[in-house]
Amino acid sequence: MAMKERGIEPTYALIVAQCPNASLNPATGAPVSKQVVYDIPENRCYDNDPGTPWSHSKRLAKVAVLPQDIPKRLASGKHMLSLRHMARCYWRHVVWTDNCNSVLPTTIPKANAQTLAQKAGSGWMSSDAKHEPANMRSSKKELVLAGKKCVQVYWMPVLAQDKLHLELLGSDFAGDHITGMPTFVHKLRSSIKLRFRTDQPDIVAVAF
């Protein structure tokens, strides 16, 4: 409860970090399992009424697909089905990748604010306190690069033939600008050559 009051989302990792001695299994010397840790908020923690303990419930806030994007997704799905490719074809020939970036915090307050903004669809709360600000998602602005409290890092996932590799694109990468494409292609090509000496995938699918 104290963590949530400070604006920190209770998670297994943070609870163990905050209470290292209390979370140890005396028989093994290792932290107890998630089931044991989560038994505490389910029985001892609450928002307003002790008679309404926390449960891992769905949040009220939800990000929906934009109406203008629904027809585009439908058209894309129909096109892919019309190709009639078998699963083996995609596994053999396609490498999936994307231009991704992460805004990493450089201070503890910024890290806590990002944790609130990244709250998933479920969280620890009482059923009578779903409208409390602490149980809602924080502003997504905390996830945007701003000021000296965070740094933006660009990276690319490379998935092909059941193998996933993450490639860093460098601090000077141009991001979504077209001038960054030569670096993007070079990193992708090098990654594929390194992991597939023969029988390399030959179709690149970039997510948008």
TORPA-4810 file (N, C-alpha, C, O; in nm, 3 decimals):
<nodes>
NODE_1_0.083_-0.120_0.000_0.000_0.000_0.000_0.087_0.125_0.000_0.054_0.224_-0.065_M
NODE_2_0.198_0.121_0.073_0.287_0.237_0.081_0.345_0.270_-0.056_0.360_0.387_-0.090_A
NODE_3_0.379_0.167_-0.135_0.433_0.191_-0.268_0.331_0.262_-0.356_0.365_0.357_-0.426_M
NODE_4_0.208_0.216_-0.352_0.104_0.276_-0.435_0.076_0.419_-0.393_0.049_0.505_-0.478_K
NODE_5_0.082_0.446_-0.264_0.061_0.583_-0.214_0.170_0.677_-0.261_0.148_0.797_-0.272_E
NODE_6_0.290_0.622_-0.289_0.401_0.705_-0.341_0.398_0.715_-0.492_0.488_0.773_-0.553_R
NODE_7_0.293_0.657_-0.555_0.282_0.663_-0.700_0.361_0.557_-0.772_0.388_0.570_-0.892_G
NODE_8_0.399_0.450_-0.701_0.476_0.340_-0.761_0.384_0.220_-0.779_0.322_0.176_-0.683_I
NODE_9_0.376_0.168_-0.900_0.290_0.053_-0.928_0.349_-0.072_-0.864_0.463_-0.107_-0.894_E
NODE_10_0.275_-0.140_-0.776_0.327_-0.262_-0.712_0.345_-0.375_-0.814_0.249_-0.419_-0.877_P
NODE_11_0.466_-0.421_-0.830_0.496_-0.536_-0.914_0.580_-0.634_-0.834_0.634_-0.599_-0.729_T
NODE_12_0.590_-0.754_-0.882_0.667_-0.856_-0.811_0.811_-0.810_-0.790_0.865_-0.821_-0.680_Y
NODE_13_0.874_-0.760_-0.895_1.014_-0.720_-0.887_1.035_-0.606_-0.787_1.130_-0.608_-0.709_A
NODE_14_0.944_-0.507_-0.789_0.959_-0.393_-0.698_0.930_-0.431_-0.554_0.995_-0.381_-0.462_L
NODE_15_0.833_-0.519_-0.533_0.802_-0.563_-0.396_0.921_-0.638_-0.336_0.958_-0.616_-0.221_I
NODE_16_0.982_-0.725_-0.416_1.099_-0.799_-0.370_1.215_-0.703_-0.342_1.288_-0.720_-0.244_V
NODE_17_1.230_-0.602_-0.429_1.339_-0.506_-0.409_1.317_-0.420_-0.286_1.412_-0.386_-0.216_A
NODE_18_1.192_-0.384_-0.259_1.160_-0.301_-0.143_1.167_-0.380_-0.013_1.201_-0.324_0.092_Q
NODE_19_1.137_-0.508_-0.018_1.135_-0.592_0.103_1.222_-0.716_0.081_1.171_-0.828_0.079_C
NODE_20_1.352_-0.699_0.065_1.439_-0.813_0.030_1.442_-0.923_0.136_1.442_-1.041_0.102_P
NODE_21_1.443_-0.885_0.263_1.450_-0.986_0.369_1.317_-1.059_0.386_1.314_-1.180_0.404_N
NODE_22_1.208_-0.983_0.381_1.076_-1.042_0.402_1.036_-1.133_0.288_0.952_-1.222_0.306_A
NODE_23_1.094_-1.113_0.171_1.054_-1.193_0.054_1.142_-1.315_0.031_1.123_-1.388_-0.066_S
NODE_24_1.237_-1.339_0.120_1.326_-1.454_0.103_1.263_-1.582_0.156_1.196_-1.583_0.260_L
NODE_25_1.285_-1.689_0.084_1.244_-1.822_0.130_1.356_-1.876_0.218_1.466_-1.900_0.168_N
NODE_26_1.331_-1.896_0.349_1.439_-1.938_0.439_1.499_-2.074_0.402_1.613_-2.103_0.436_P
NODE_27_1.422_-2.155_0.331_1.472_-2.288_0.296_1.571_-2.284_0.179_1.663_-2.365_0.172_A
NODE_28_1.551_-2.187_0.088_1.635_-2.181_-0.032_1.725_-2.058_-0.036_1.825_-2.057_-0.107_T
NODE_29_1.689_-1.955_0.040_1.766_-1.831_0.036_1.735_-1.746_-0.084_1.799_-1.642_-0.104_G
NODE_30_1.638_-1.786_-0.166_1.596_-1.713_-0.286_1.460_-1.649_-0.262_1.387_-1.692_-0.173_A
NODE_31_1.426_-1.546_-0.339_1.293_-1.484_-0.323_1.181_-1.585_-0.346_1.193_-1.676_-0.428_P
NODE_32_1.072_-1.568_-0.273_0.957_-1.656_-0.289_0.891_-1.629_-0.424_0.924_-1.531_-0.491_V
NODE_33_0.798_-1.715_-0.465_0.736_-1.705_-0.596_0.637_-1.589_-0.602_0.600_-1.530_-0.500_S
NODE_34_0.594_-1.557_-0.725_0.496_-1.450_-0.743_0.365_-1.480_-0.670_0.303_-1.390_-0.614_K
NODE_35_0.324_-1.608_-0.670_0.199_-1.644_-0.605_0.202_-1.610_-0.457_0.103_-1.563_-0.402_Q
NODE_36_0.316_-1.634_-0.392_0.329_-1.605_-0.249_0.329_-1.455_-0.226_0.263_-1.406_-0.133_V
NODE_37_0.403_-1.380_-0.309_0.409_-1.234_-0.293_0.273_-1.171_-0.317_0.231_-1.085_-0.239_V
NODE_38_0.203_-1.213_-0.423_0.075_-1.152_-0.457_-0.036_-1.191_-0.360_-0.144_-1.131_-0.362_Y
NODE_39_-0.011_-1.290_-0.275_-0.110_-1.325_-0.172_-0.126_-1.211_-0.072_-0.232_-1.197_-0.010_D
NODE_40_-0.021_-1.130_-0.056_-0.026_-1.018_0.040_-0.120_-0.907_-0.007_-0.210_-0.871_0.069_I
NODE_41_-0.105_-0.851_-0.128_-0.199_-0.747_-0.172_-0.343_-0.798_-0.184_-0.437_-0.722_-0.165_P
NODE_42_-0.359_-0.925_-0.216_-0.494_-0.979_-0.231_-0.567_-0.992_-0.099_-0.690_-0.999_-0.096_E
NODE_43_-0.493_-0.996_0.012_-0.556_-1.019_0.141_-0.535_-0.906_0.242_-0.614_-0.892_0.336_N
NODE_44_-0.430_-0.824_0.224_-0.399_-0.725_0.326_-0.404_-0.580_0.276_-0.401_-0.487_0.357_R
NODE_45_-0.412_-0.560_0.146_-0.406_-0.423_0.092_-0.542_-0.381_0.039_-0.619_-0.463_-0.011_C
NODE_46_-0.571_-0.251_0.051_-0.698_-0.196_0.005_-0.680_-0.048_-0.029_-0.580_0.012_0.009_Y
NODE_47_-0.777_0.009_-0.100_-0.774_0.151_-0.134_-0.850_0.236_-0.034_-0.795_0.331_0.020_D
NODE_48_-0.977_0.203_-0.008_-1.061_0.283_0.082_-1.113_0.203_0.200_-1.107_0.248_0.314_N
NODE_49_-1.165_0.083_0.171_-1.232_0.002_0.272_-1.154_-0.128_0.295_-1.130_-0.202_0.199_D
NODE_50_-1.113_-0.157_0.419_-1.042_-0.282_0.446_-1.123_-0.406_0.407_-1.066_-0.512_0.383_P
NODE_51_-1.254_-0.391_0.399_-1.338_-0.503_0.359_-1.339_-0.528_0.210_-1.396_-0.626_0.162_G
NODE_52_-1.274_-0.438_0.135_-1.265_-0.455_-0.011_-1.118_-0.458_-0.051_-1.065_-0.357_-0.098_T
NODE_53_-1.053_-0.570_-0.033_-0.909_-0.579_-0.063_-0.883_-0.570_-0.213_-0.974_-0.579_-0.296_P
NODE_54_-0.757_-0.553_-0.244_-0.717_-0.543_-0.384_-0.741_-0.674_-0.459_-0.740_-0.782_-0.401_W
NODE_55_-0.763_-0.659_-0.587_-0.760_-0.771_-0.680_-0.696_-0.719_-0.807_-0.698_-0.599_-0.834_S
NODE_56_-0.639_-0.806_-0.885_-0.575_-0.763_-1.010_-0.683_-0.746_-1.115_-0.718_-0.842_-1.185_H
NODE_57_-0.737_-0.625_-1.127_-0.857_-0.599_-1.206_-0.828_-0.517_-1.331_-0.723_-0.454_-1.342_S
NODE_58_-0.921_-0.520_-1.423_-0.912_-0.439_-1.544_-0.929_-0.292_-1.510_-1.013_-0.255_-1.428_K
NODE_59_-0.849_-0.207_-1.574_-0.861_-0.064_-1.554_-0.972_-0.007_-1.642_-1.008_-0.066_-1.743_R
NODE_60_-1.024_0.107_-1.602_-1.130_0.170_-1.680_-1.075_0.235_-1.805_-1.141_0.236_-1.909_L
NODE_61_-0.953_0.291_-1.796_-0.893_0.357_-1.912_-0.846_0.253_-2.013_-0.783_0.154_-1.976_A
NODE_62_-0.877_0.276_-2.140_-0.836_0.183_-2.245_-0.813_0.260_-2.374_-0.892_0.347_-2.411_K
NODE_63_-0.706_0.228_-2.442_-0.674_0.293_-2.568_-0.737_0.211_-2.681_-0.704_0.094_-2.699_V
NODE_64_-0.824_0.272_-2.756_-0.896_0.202_-2.862_-0.830_0.226_-2.998_-0.754_0.321_-3.015_A
NODE_65_-0.860_0.138_-3.093_-0.815_0.158_-3.231_-0.893_0.274_-3.291_-1.015_0.280_-3.278_V
NODE_66_-0.823_0.366_-3.356_-0.889_0.482_-3.415_-0.985_0.438_-3.526_-0.952_0.347_-3.603_L
NODE_67_-1.101_0.500_-3.535_-1.200_0.459_-3.637_-1.145_0.459_-3.779_-1.178_0.371_-3.859_P
NODE_68_-1.060_0.557_-3.812_-1.006_0.565_-3.947_-0.905_0.455_-3.976_-0.873_0.429_-4.092_Q
NODE_69_-0.855_0.388_-3.870_-0.757_0.281_-3.890_-0.821_0.144_-3.905_-0.757_0.051_-3.956_D
NODE_70_-0.945_0.129_-3.862_-1.012_-0.001_-3.869_-1.025_-0.051_-4.014_-0.991_-0.166_-4.040_I
NODE_71_-1.074_0.032_-4.110_-1.082_-0.017_-4.249_-0.945_-0.053_-4.307_-0.935_-0.147_-4.387_P
NODE_72_-0.841_0.020_-4.268_-0.708_-0.009_-4.319_-0.660_-0.146_-4.269_-0.600_-0.222_-4.345_K
NODE_73_-0.686_-0.176_-4.145_-0.644_-0.305_-4.091_-0.722_-0.418_-4.157_-0.667_-0.524_-4.186_R
NODE_74_-0.850_-0.395_-4.181_-0.932_-0.496_-4.247_-0.883_-0.522_-4.388_-0.872_-0.638_-4.430_L
NODE_75_-0.853_-0.415_-4.462_-0.805_-0.430_-4.600_-0.671_-0.503_-4.603_-0.647_-0.588_-4.689_A
NODE_76_-0.584_-0.470_-4.508_-0.454_-0.536_-4.503_-0.470_-0.685_-4.474_-0.401_-0.767_-4.535_S
NODE_77_-0.559_-0.719_-4.382_-0.582_-0.859_-4.350_-0.637_-0.937_-4.468_-0.595_-1.050_-4.493_G
NODE_78_-0.732_-0.877_-4.541_-0.789_-0.944_-4.658_-0.684_-0.965_-4.767_-0.684_-1.069_-4.834_K
NODE_79_-0.596_-0.867_-4.784_-0.490_-0.880_-4.885_-0.397_-0.996_-4.851_-0.362_-1.076_-4.937_H
NODE_80_-0.357_-1.005_-4.723_-0.267_-1.112_-4.684_-0.332_-1.249_-4.702_-0.266_-1.345_-4.743_M
NODE_81_-0.461_-1.259_-4.672_-0.531_-1.386_-4.689_-0.543_-1.424_-4.836_-0.541_-1.542_-4.871_L
NODE_82_-0.556_-1.322_-4.924_-0.571_-1.349_-5.067_-0.444_-1.407_-5.128_-0.450_-1.471_-5.234_S
NODE_83_-0.329_-1.386_-5.065_-0.204_-1.440_-5.117_-0.195_-1.591_-5.101_-0.119_-1.657_-5.172_L
NODE_84_-0.272_-1.644_-5.008_-0.280_-1.789_-4.984_-0.143_-1.852_-4.955_-0.117_-1.966_-4.994_R
NODE_85_-0.057_-1.778_-4.888_0.071_-1.835_-4.848_0.052_-1.927_-4.728_-0.028_-1.899_-4.639_H
NODE_86_0.126_-2.035_-4.727_0.124_-2.124_-4.612_0.220_-2.072_-4.505_0.308_-1.990_-4.533_M
NODE_87_0.202_-2.120_-4.382_0.285_-2.075_-4.271_0.434_-2.099_-4.298_0.519_-2.019_-4.259_A
NODE_88_0.464_-2.210_-4.364_0.602_-2.244_-4.394_0.668_-2.139_-4.482_0.787_-2.113_-4.468_R
NODE_89_0.593_-2.079_-4.571_0.646_-1.975_-4.660_0.691_-1.853_-4.581_0.799_-1.799_-4.604_C
NODE_90_0.608_-1.808_-4.487_0.643_-1.692_-4.406_0.764_-1.723_-4.317_0.851_-1.639_-4.297_Y
NODE_91_0.766_-1.846_-4.264_0.878_-1.883_-4.176_1.009_-1.885_-4.254_1.113_-1.844_-4.202_W
NODE_92_1.005_-1.933_-4.375_1.128_-1.948_-4.454_1.176_-1.818_-4.514_1.297_-1.793_-4.517_R
NODE_93_1.087_-1.733_-4.563_1.129_-1.621_-4.647_1.123_-1.483_-4.579_1.193_-1.391_-4.623_H
NODE_94_1.043_-1.467_-4.477_1.017_-1.332_-4.425_1.097_-1.303_-4.299_1.105_-1.386_-4.208_V
NODE_95_1.156_-1.183_-4.296_1.218_-1.131_-4.175_1.137_-1.009_-4.131_1.114_-0.918_-4.210_V
NODE_96_1.094_-1.010_-4.008_1.008_-0.903_-3.954_1.093_-0.806_-3.874_1.177_-0.847_-3.794_W
NODE_97_1.072_-0.678_-3.897_1.150_-0.577_-3.826_1.071_-0.448_-3.813_0.961_-0.436_-3.867_T
NODE_98_1.126_-0.353_-3.742_1.059_-0.224_-3.722_1.162_-0.124_-3.672_1.268_-0.162_-3.621_D
NODE_99_1.131_0.003_-3.686_1.213_0.111_-3.632_1.153_0.151_-3.498_1.051_0.220_-3.493_N
NODE_100_1.215_0.109_-3.390_1.160_0.131_-3.256_1.248_0.229_-3.177_1.365_0.249_-3.209_C
NODE_101_1.189_0.286_-3.075_1.267_0.371_-2.985_1.209_0.363_-2.845_1.089_0.341_-2.827_N
NODE_102_1.294_0.381_-2.748_1.253_0.380_-2.608_1.302_0.508_-2.542_1.415_0.552_-2.564_S
NODE_103_1.215_0.568_-2.460_1.253_0.685_-2.381_1.289_0.636_-2.241_1.201_0.599_-2.163_V
NODE_104_1.418_0.636_-2.210_1.466_0.580_-2.085_1.486_0.690_-1.981_1.546_0.793_-2.012_L
NODE_105_1.438_0.671_-1.860_1.453_0.773_-1.756_1.596_0.778_-1.702_1.666_0.676_-1.701_P
NODE_106_1.637_0.895_-1.659_1.769_0.910_-1.598_1.759_0.950_-1.452_1.861_0.967_-1.385_T
NODE_107_1.635_0.966_-1.400_1.613_0.998_-1.260_1.504_0.906_-1.204_1.422_0.854_-1.279_T
NODE_108_1.504_0.887_-1.073_1.404_0.801_-1.009_1.263_0.860_-1.022_1.171_0.785_-1.053_I
NODE_109_1.241_0.991_-0.999_1.105_1.046_-1.017_1.051_1.026_-1.158_0.933_0.995_-1.175_P
NODE_110_1.138_1.042_-1.259_1.094_1.021_-1.397_1.061_0.874_-1.420_0.966_0.843_-1.491_K
NODE_111_1.139_0.784_-1.361_1.112_0.641_-1.375_0.978_0.605_-1.313_0.903_0.526_-1.370_A
NODE_112_0.945_0.662_-1.197_0.817_0.636_-1.133_0.701_0.690_-1.216_0.597_0.625_-1.229_N
NODE_113_0.720_0.810_-1.273_0.615_0.869_-1.356_0.590_0.784_-1.481_0.475_0.769_-1.524_A
NODE_114_0.696_0.730_-1.540_0.681_0.644_-1.657_0.611_0.513_-1.621_0.535_0.459_-1.700_Q
NODE_115_0.639_0.462_-1.501_0.573_0.339_-1.457_0.422_0.359_-1.450_0.346_0.271_-1.490_T
NODE_116_0.379_0.474_-1.399_0.236_0.504_-1.391_0.176_0.518_-1.531_0.065_0.472_-1.556_L
NODE_117_0.250_0.581_-1.621_0.199_0.601_-1.757_0.191_0.470_-1.835_0.112_0.458_-1.929_A
NODE_118_0.271_0.373_-1.796_0.275_0.245_-1.866_0.187_0.140_-1.802_0.197_0.022_-1.834_Q
NODE_119_0.101_0.181_-1.710_0.013_0.085_-1.644_-0.063_0.001_-1.746_-0.118_0.054_-1.843_K
NODE_120_-0.065_-0.126_-1.723_-0.133_-0.217_-1.814_-0.284_-0.211_-1.793_-0.333_-0.129_-1.715_A
NODE_121_-0.357_-0.298_-1.862_-0.502_-0.298_-1.850_-0.551_-0.347_-1.717_-0.669_-0.332_-1.685_G
NODE_122_-0.463_-0.408_-1.638_-0.500_-0.459_-1.507_-0.403_-0.406_-1.403_-0.290_-0.369_-1.435_S
NODE_123_-0.446_-0.404_-1.278_-0.360_-0.356_-1.170_-0.423_-0.386_-1.036_-0.539_-0.427_-1.028_G
NODE_124_-0.346_-0.366_-0.930_-0.394_-0.395_-0.796_-0.480_-0.279_-0.746_-0.433_-0.166_-0.737_W
NODE_125_-0.606_-0.307_-0.713_-0.700_-0.205_-0.666_-0.820_-0.273_-0.603_-0.844_-0.392_-0.624_M
NODE_126_-0.894_-0.195_-0.526_-1.021_-0.243_-0.470_-1.132_-0.215_-0.570_-1.124_-0.121_-0.648_S
NODE_127_-1.235_-0.299_-0.567_-1.343_-0.285_-0.665_-1.420_-0.155_-0.650_-1.484_-0.109_-0.744_S
NODE_128_-1.415_-0.093_-0.529_-1.487_0.032_-0.508_-1.400_0.155_-0.529_-1.441_0.267_-0.497_D
NODE_129_-1.279_0.135_-0.585_-1.189_0.249_-0.601_-1.131_0.259_-0.742_-1.022_0.313_-0.761_A
NODE_130_-1.205_0.207_-0.840_-1.154_0.211_-0.976_-1.144_0.352_-1.032_-1.068_0.377_-1.125_K
NODE_131_-1.221_0.446_-0.974_-1.218_0.584_-1.023_-1.113_0.670_-0.952_-1.098_0.788_-0.983_H
NODE_132_-1.042_0.611_-0.857_-0.938_0.686_-0.788_-0.823_0.713_-0.885_-0.787_0.626_-0.963_E
NODE_133_-0.764_0.835_-0.880_-0.654_0.868_-0.972_-0.539_0.769_-0.967_-0.475_0.742_-1.069_P
NODE_134_-0.512_0.714_-0.847_-0.400_0.620_-0.835_-0.425_0.491_-0.911_-0.331_0.417_-0.939_A
NODE_135_-0.551_0.464_-0.945_-0.584_0.341_-1.015_-0.604_0.362_-1.165_-0.629_0.266_-1.238_N
NODE_136_-0.591_0.485_-1.210_-0.603_0.516_-1.352_-0.464_0.529_-1.413_-0.365_0.540_-1.342_M
NODE_137_-0.459_0.527_-1.543_-0.331_0.547_-1.610_-0.289_0.693_-1.601_-0.372_0.783_-1.601_R
NODE_138_-0.157_0.714_-1.594_-0.104_0.850_-1.593_-0.095_0.902_-1.735_-0.124_0.830_-1.831_S
NODE_139_-0.056_1.028_-1.749_-0.046_1.090_-1.880_0.063_1.024_-1.964_0.174_0.998_-1.915_S
NODE_140_0.031_0.997_-2.090_0.128_0.938_-2.181_0.240_1.035_-2.215_0.340_0.996_-2.275_K
NODE_141_0.224_1.162_-2.177_0.329_1.260_-2.203_0.458_1.224_-2.131_0.567_1.264_-2.173_K
NODE_142_0.446_1.147_-2.021_0.565_1.107_-1.947_0.653_1.014_-2.028_0.771_0.997_-1.997_E
NODE_143_0.596_0.952_-2.131_0.672_0.858_-2.213_0.738_0.926_-2.332_0.809_0.861_-2.410_L
NODE_144_0.715_1.056_-2.347_0.771_1.132_-2.459_0.902_1.198_-2.415_0.914_1.247_-2.303_V
NODE_145_0.998_1.199_-2.505_1.127_1.261_-2.475_1.110_1.409_-2.447_1.057_1.483_-2.530_L
NODE_146_1.154_1.451_-2.329_1.145_1.592_-2.292_1.242_1.621_-2.179_1.242_1.552_-2.077_A
NODE_147_1.325_1.725_-2.196_1.417_1.766_-2.091_1.535_1.672_-2.071_1.564_1.586_-2.154_G
NODE_148_1.603_1.692_-1.958_1.724_1.617_-1.929_1.698_1.496_-1.841_1.792_1.428_-1.799_K
NODE_149_1.570_1.468_-1.812_1.538_1.357_-1.722_1.521_1.224_-1.795_1.489_1.123_-1.734_K
NODE_150_1.544_1.226_-1.925_1.532_1.102_-2.003_1.618_1.111_-2.128_1.662_1.218_-2.168_C
NODE_151_1.639_0.996_-2.189_1.718_0.989_-2.312_1.649_0.894_-2.408_1.593_0.792_-2.366_V
NODE_152_1.651_0.925_-2.536_1.585_0.844_-2.638_1.686_0.750_-2.704_1.792_0.793_-2.750_Q
NODE_153_1.651_0.623_-2.708_1.738_0.521_-2.767_1.663_0.451_-2.880_1.553_0.401_-2.860_V
NODE_154_1.723_0.446_-2.999_1.662_0.379_-3.114_1.717_0.237_-3.126_1.835_0.213_-3.103_Y
NODE_155_1.629_0.144_-3.164_1.668_0.004_-3.178_1.575_-0.065_-3.276_1.469_-0.012_-3.310_W
NODE_156_1.613_-0.183_-3.321_1.531_-0.257_-3.417_1.526_-0.404_-3.378_1.631_-0.465_-3.355_M
NODE_157_1.407_-0.463_-3.371_1.397_-0.608_-3.353_1.409_-0.677_-3.490_1.356_-0.627_-3.589_P
NODE_158_1.476_-0.788_-3.494_1.490_-0.866_-3.617_1.442_-1.008_-3.586_1.508_-1.082_-3.513_V
NODE_159_1.327_-1.044_-3.642_1.268_-1.176_-3.615_1.261_-1.255_-3.745_1.200_-1.211_-3.842_L
NODE_160_1.324_-1.372_-3.746_1.323_-1.457_-3.865_1.350_-1.601_-3.823_1.442_-1.629_-3.746_A
NODE_161_1.269_-1.691_-3.875_1.287_-1.834_-3.852_1.305_-1.867_-3.702_1.398_-1.938_-3.663_Q
NODE_162_1.215_-1.813_-3.623_1.211_-1.838_-3.478_1.329_-1.778_-3.403_1.351_-1.812_-3.286_D
NODE_163_1.406_-1.691_-3.466_1.519_-1.628_-3.399_1.493_-1.478_-3.388_1.462_-1.411_-3.487_K
NODE_164_1.507_-1.425_-3.266_1.486_-1.282_-3.240_1.616_-1.217_-3.197_1.684_-1.266_-3.106_L
NODE_165_1.650_-1.107_-3.262_1.770_-1.032_-3.228_1.734_-0.885_-3.217_1.654_-0.834_-3.296_H
NODE_166_1.792_-0.816_-3.120_1.771_-0.672_-3.104_1.900_-0.600_-3.142_2.007_-0.630_-3.090_L
NODE_167_1.887_-0.506_-3.234_2.003_-0.433_-3.286_1.991_-0.285_-3.248_1.891_-0.221_-3.279_E
NODE_168_2.092_-0.233_-3.179_2.094_-0.091_-3.146_2.131_-0.010_-3.269_2.219_-0.049_-3.346_L
NODE_169_2.064_0.104_-3.288_2.087_0.186_-3.407_2.176_0.306_-3.378_2.206_0.383_-3.470_L
NODE_170_2.219_0.325_-3.256_2.311_0.433_-3.225_2.242_0.559_-3.177_2.126_0.583_-3.210_G
NODE_171_2.314_0.639_-3.099_2.257_0.760_-3.042_2.236_0.870_-3.145_2.157_0.961_-3.123_S
NODE_172_2.307_0.862_-3.258_2.294_0.964_-3.362_2.202_0.920_-3.475_2.200_0.983_-3.581_D
NODE_173_2.124_0.813_-3.454_2.034_0.765_-3.559_1.926_0.869_-3.587_1.879_0.936_-3.496_F
NODE_174_1.887_0.881_-3.714_1.795_0.987_-3.758_1.649_0.957_-3.725_1.561_1.038_-3.757_A
NODE_175_1.621_0.844_-3.663_1.483_0.814_-3.624_1.396_0.781_-3.744_1.433_0.701_-3.830_G
NODE_176_1.277_0.845_-3.749_1.183_0.818_-3.857_1.216_0.893_-3.986_1.148_0.875_-4.087_D
NODE_177_1.319_0.975_-3.984_1.354_1.052_-4.103_1.419_0.960_-4.207_1.489_0.865_-4.172_H
NODE_178_1.394_0.989_-4.333_1.443_0.905_-4.442_1.595_0.894_-4.445_1.649_0.797_-4.497_I
NODE_179_1.665_0.993_-4.390_1.811_0.989_-4.389_1.866_0.876_-4.302_1.983_0.840_-4.313_T
NODE_180_1.782_0.820_-4.216_1.826_0.710_-4.132_1.815_0.574_-4.198_1.862_0.474_-4.144_G
NODE_181_1.751_0.569_-4.316_1.727_0.441_-4.382_1.856_0.366_-4.420_1.860_0.244_-4.403_M
NODE_182_1.961_0.432_-4.471_2.084_0.357_-4.502_2.140_0.284_-4.380_2.183_0.169_-4.391_P
NODE_183_2.141_0.350_-4.264_2.188_0.285_-4.142_2.098_0.168_-4.105_2.146_0.062_-4.066_T
NODE_184_1.967_0.188_-4.118_1.869_0.084_-4.087_1.892_-0.040_-4.173_1.896_-0.152_-4.122_F
NODE_185_1.907_-0.020_-4.304_1.927_-0.132_-4.397_2.060_-0.202_-4.371_2.068_-0.324_-4.375_V
NODE_186_2.165_-0.123_-4.344_2.296_-0.181_-4.316_2.292_-0.270_-4.192_2.345_-0.381_-4.193_H
NODE_187_2.230_-0.221_-4.085_2.219_-0.299_-3.961_2.137_-0.425_-3.984_2.171_-0.532_-3.932_K
NODE_188_2.029_-0.413_-4.060_1.943_-0.529_-4.087_2.019_-0.634_-4.167_2.015_-0.753_-4.135_L
NODE_189_2.088_-0.590_-4.271_2.162_-0.684_-4.356_2.272_-0.755_-4.277_2.292_-0.875_-4.293_R
NODE_190_2.343_-0.680_-4.193_2.450_-0.739_-4.114_2.396_-0.841_-4.016_2.456_-0.947_-3.994_S
NODE_191_2.280_-0.809_-3.956_2.219_-0.899_-3.859_2.178_-1.031_-3.925_2.199_-1.138_-3.869_S
NODE_192_2.121_-1.023_-4.045_2.078_-1.144_-4.116_2.198_-1.229_-4.158_2.197_-1.351_-4.143_I
NODE_193_2.302_-1.164_-4.210_2.421_-1.238_-4.253_2.489_-1.307_-4.137_2.545_-1.416_-4.151_K
NODE_194_2.486_-1.242_-4.020_2.552_-1.299_-3.903_2.482_-1.424_-3.853_2.547_-1.518_-3.806_L
NODE_195_2.349_-1.427_-3.863_2.272_-1.536_-3.805_2.232_-1.643_-3.905_2.194_-1.753_-3.867_R
NODE_196_2.240_-1.610_-4.034_2.201_-1.708_-4.136_2.312_-1.716_-4.240_2.315_-1.639_-4.336_F
NODE_197_2.402_-1.811_-4.221_2.511_-1.827_-4.316_2.458_-1.874_-4.451_2.506_-1.832_-4.556_R
NODE_198_2.359_-1.961_-4.446_2.293_-2.012_-4.568_2.142_-2.004_-4.548_2.095_-1.984_-4.436_T
NODE_199_2.069_-2.021_-4.656_1.923_-2.025_-4.649_1.867_-1.899_-4.581_1.784_-1.908_-4.491_D
NODE_200_1.915_-1.782_-4.625_1.874_-1.656_-4.563_1.733_-1.616_-4.607_1.696_-1.638_-4.722_Q
NODE_201_1.654_-1.558_-4.516_1.523_-1.502_-4.557_1.544_-1.389_-4.654_1.643_-1.317_-4.645_P
NODE_202_1.452_-1.371_-4.748_1.472_-1.274_-4.857_1.361_-1.173_-4.872_1.362_-1.096_-4.968_D
NODE_203_1.264_-1.170_-4.780_1.157_-1.071_-4.784_1.152_-0.998_-4.651_1.147_-1.060_-4.546_I
NODE_204_1.154_-0.865_-4.656_1.153_-0.785_-4.534_1.013_-0.728_-4.512_0.958_-0.663_-4.600_V
NODE_205_0.958_-0.752_-4.396_0.828_-0.697_-4.358_0.851_-0.598_-4.243_0.894_-0.637_-4.135_A
NODE_206_0.823_-0.470_-4.268_0.843_-0.366_-4.169_0.708_-0.326_-4.112_0.616_-0.293_-4.187_V
NODE_207_0.697_-0.329_-3.979_0.571_-0.292_-3.915_0.560_-0.140_-3.908_0.661_-0.070_-3.894_A
NODE_208_0.437_-0.090_-3.918_0.411_0.054_-3.908_0.302_0.078_-3.806_0.265_0.192_-3.782_F
</nodes>
